[in-house]
Amino acid sequence: MLQGAPWLVWGWLLGTGIQLQQSAIWPVQWVLGVGFLGTVLLVCGTQFLQLHGRLTWGNSSNVLAFFVLSMASCSMALAVVNARCIIQAQDALVPALEGVDLSIKGMVSSLPQRGPLGIRFQFKVNAANRTDNSASVKVPAHLDLAWYDPDLRSSQSSGMAMESQAWDLLEAGDQWQFNVRLKAPHGTLNPGGFDYELWLWEQGLGATGTVRTGKRDAVPQKLSASWRYPVTQARQRVRAQIDGAFAGGDSNQRRISGIIAALVMGDQAALTKTDWDVFRATGVAHLMSISGLHITLFAWVASALIGFVWRWSAGQTNWFCLRWPAPYAGAWGGVICATLYALFSGWGLPAQRTVVMLIVVNFLRVKGGQWPWLWVWGAALWWVALWDPWALLQAGFWLSFVAVGVLLANDSRRFQGSAHLKDVDFETGHQSFFEKLGLNRVAPVLAAIFRLLREQWVVTLALTPLSIFFFGQISGVGLLANLVAIPWVTWVVTPLAMAGVVWSPLWHIAAWALQPLLSILNFMATWHWGIWSLPVPPLALIVLSVLGGLLLLQKWPWTLSCWGLPFMFPALIWQMHQPAWGQFDLWAADVGQGSAVLLKTRHHTLLYDAGPQYSEESDAGQRVLVPLMTRMGVHLDKLILSHRDLDHTGGAASVLSSQKSAELLTSLEADHFLTQSRNAQRCEAGQKWEWDGVRFEILHPQPSDYERMASTNSLSCVLRVDAKQVALLDSAHDANDAHDAHEGSALLTGDIEASQEFALLQANALQQVDFLLVPHHGSQTSSTVIFVQTLKPRWAMVQSGYRNRYGHPAPHVVARYAAQGVPVIQSAACGAAYWKSTAPKELTCERELRRRYWHHK
């Protein structure tokens, strides 16, 4: 059976991958049927192995056995994962309970994450009741809750320190009673963007909600304490100690304390947005948290200490060494310590992969066996896929496993079952080479540097296609930055940070050691060639590019390995679809409660509004728009900010920071920080320009509107975009011809209200359009009947958040469009919307294009 193990692993991964593409969970009868089929195939494959022994590719019967084993494992994976989904789906929130005030009792089950305006934590529910009639209700067992304190919001606006005595009592394992409002898991969905609903599903969280702290709500109450989550409690205590150690420092010290927390306990939420940007730009983000390298280092140190104590015990009594040899005791002690450390660090994907590999290799070492490196790598891959099937959709999964896989494949002859998957000997050939040059004393050091260079080059080359696919960019300084950061973080900063748990002053020494590295990384991140943005190619080209990279890394003659280059080039030179001359494509991004529309002509790109700001460390520009533009490989020529409201300008700073050459056209006042950061032009009616045959025109506001000091909504910049068909207007003789002449037009309206709509109608500035961005997110103060009748668009797009507090879009506004036969598309239900002027009757929703069973319907 062992001979067929690799085929069982690859079959399981194939079945898991297929299941992750399902738009709906299978019914029970399908699960039982496929599970039975997998069992039958597994029995048949096992019997064949027992009859024919070792499998080879020598004849057709063996090929059939490979296929049977793979299909058996594939079928069982499909059945098992779907069965898990059926069970998990039973814990979904009942739609009737969305937005209802509930009283819940339960236990804090995660490390609370403190933010600028609140605290977020996971909660295990024991009981739930309606607050209006005390009736018992069934809610999901695990919730993701946010607690926003009104006092904190007011203190932030006044610049006061944010403190909350109630929050200080919030600890993992404690029993609490809250008044909450819940809603179904729902997040924004954009091409290539973060899938928040997948993350919630993977975590087993059946609903999200907020703790109610109004005057009519019961005060949150701590009921009791417990030891139900000892690992999480230990993490919280260490996190509090780190915060306390740097509490009296300046903002830079508090920033570094977040990096220390990430290195010690894997608390990535402690890292600031600025630090993440620098680490990603320089390609060292994998080091600034718990990585496989850190787990391995910890295992190596623990193994050495345990082995030393075990041998020392032989001088006192022979009992320990007689029961178990010191090398085995040290190896398994290191594995146990590494596992505990991985759990303490949050049990991330790199930690899981490393622990599984450590366990497999040590087991083989104790048994006197040795697996090929591919089997060990595959075993770790299978275990992670079995434990967390949805990890296969994470970038970290593939980056972690591919990096380790290519290192093992490229140097498989040195993989001899080391207990820690780490070569402690230097490259013998390179050391001898330096010794022949008379550099005997420094030969080991030079050989180690050469080996580090080679390993980093191998990993960089292998991960380049995946970096393009997942992030749409390559770090041009990644190789150099990692050569500096890997040894310094691994052998200096991380050991000091970990030892600080025992003696806290070492955290300050670790912070001092981080300072020069951060200065170097910040300097590298400013290099204009530091990040290369590339459009994201199709998956097939990425797979081809990875295979090409593997060919290049083989230790074959250069005349053979160089054939990997042609396989890599298609992914590197691939370009996104470009609109034809005179045409444009439009993406209405899903940014929640806010507005952001991206328009692209053949050679130019315009962004209308930049979405909301979610928190001090997060906005739509950073989370949605910049990744979207990076993925498309576009450079922004113009940013139009319709007016100053934060749901339209919240992401502008992030967009402008990443798009240095973009022009700014806006109605913002001259002293606004955004207009001061860029040479901004004020938008006024009558402004026109043409890009690649596409006409752009500002219809509102009039210059006199600024003089009258109008409200922010009334100053919204209104933009009309017309494809080349507008030239046909002169030859249009009837209403039908006129409508056809306007095919390929869009109107973006900001937050104008009824008075501005009437002003535009009186000025004869409005004509029929194909795509309309509904004014003011569908507010009842806009979209008058005559406005809708005049425009009569093919599509009316409402950009608003799911269950937003404003009630956008208003039901009677939606009915007003429906009465004219105009379909209203809501971003909460559609996700990002894609429309193009060459096919004005068609509109594509990201939620339909990427429909998966975990997505909210």
Secondary structure, DSSP 8 states (H G I E B T S, - for coil): -GGGHHHHHHHHHHHHHHHTT-SS---HHHHHHHHHHHHHHHHHHHHHHHHH-S--SSSHHHHHHHHHHHHHHHHHHHHHHHHHHHHHHTT---GGGBT-EEEEEEEE-S--EE-SSEEEEEEEEEEEEETTT--B----SEEEEEEE-HHHHHHHHTT-----HHHHT--TT-EEEEEEEEE-------TT---HHHHHHHTT--EEEEE--STTS---EEEE---S-HHHHHHHHHHHHHHHHTTTS-HHHHHHHHHHHHHHH--GGGS-HHHHHHHHHHT-TTTSS--HHHHHHHHHHHHHHHHHHHHHHHHH-SHHHHHS-HHHHHHHHHHHHHHHHHHHTT--HHHHHHHHHHHHHHHHHHHT----HHHHHHHHHHHHHHH-GGGGGSHHHHHHHHHHHHHHHHTGGG-S--TTS---S--HHHHHHHHHTT-TTTHHHHHHHHHHHHHHHHHHHHHHHHHHHHHSEEETTHHHHHHHHHHHIIIIIHHHHHHTTTSTHHHHHHHHHHHHHHHHHHHHHTSTTSEEE-----HHHHHHHHHHHHHHHSSS-HHHHTTHHHHHHHHHH-------TT--EEEE---SSS--EEEE-SS-EEEE----EEETTEEHIIIIIHHHHHHHT----EEEE-SS-HHHHTTHHHHHHH-TT-EEEE---TTSHHHHHTTEEE--TT-EEEETTEEEEEEE--HHHHHTT--TGGG--EEEEE-GGGGGGGG--SHHHHHHHT-SEEEE-TT--HHHHHHHHHTT-----SEEE-GGGG-TTS--HHHHHHH--SEEEE---TT-TT--S-HHHHHHHHHTT--EEEHHHH-SEEEETTSTT--EEHHHHT--TTS--
